[in-house]
Amino acid sequence: MSTDDENLGVADRGALVIDRMMSPRRGTFTLIVPDSICFEVTESGQTIRLDFRPKTLRERMAMWRRRYGL
């Protein structure tokens, strides 16, 4: 965990937990996330967890380099 992650408050993070038994079929679920947010997927047992957090400056710079060829 980086120092950037340690400085984030509860309001800066979020999570979505989906039960596989109740989840929609693959390809039928859409979640719109802005470019400034990063998410990580964790699967355990019968659940899928999406953890959201703001992108770090390093991640945003890498995204801009890929997008604009900088």
N, C-alpha and C positions, 0 to 999 in steps of 0.2 A: 504494500500500500504506500503510495507516494505522499509527500507532504500536502499536495493539492487535495488529495482525497480526504486527508485528516481535517482540512479546513472547511469542508463542505458541511452545511447544517442539514437537518432533517428536511427542511423545505426545498433543498437543492437536489434531493434524490427522490426516487420513486421506484415502485415495483409493481408488476402485474403477475399474479399467480393464476395459472389455468390448470384445472383438473383435466387430465386426458380423457376421462370417461365422459365429461360434460363439454369438452372443447369442440369447436367446429371442425369440419373435415379440412384436410390440408388444401390450401389454395382458396379457401372461402373466407378467410379472416384478414382484414386489412387494418393496420394501425399506422396512422400518419404521425411521423416523428420529425421535428425540425432538424436542420443540419447541425445545429449547435448542441444537440443531445446525442449521446452515445448509449448503446445498450448492449448488455451481455446476456446470453441465454444459458440457463442452467437447467438440466433435466435430472430429476431424481424420482425414482419410483413412478407414481402415477401423476406427477405434476410437472409442469413446465413453468419456470420462473424467468421473467424478463426484468432485469435490473437496469434502471435508467439513471444517468448522471450527465452533467454538463461536460462537453469535451474540454480537454486541457488545451492550453495554448499550442503545445507541440502537436497534438492531434489535429487541431484546426489548421495549423501551418501545413501539415502533410496533405490534408484535404484540399487546400487552396493550390498547392503545388501540382497535385494530380489533375485538378479541375482546369486550372489556367496555364499549366505548363511552366510554372515559375521555377 
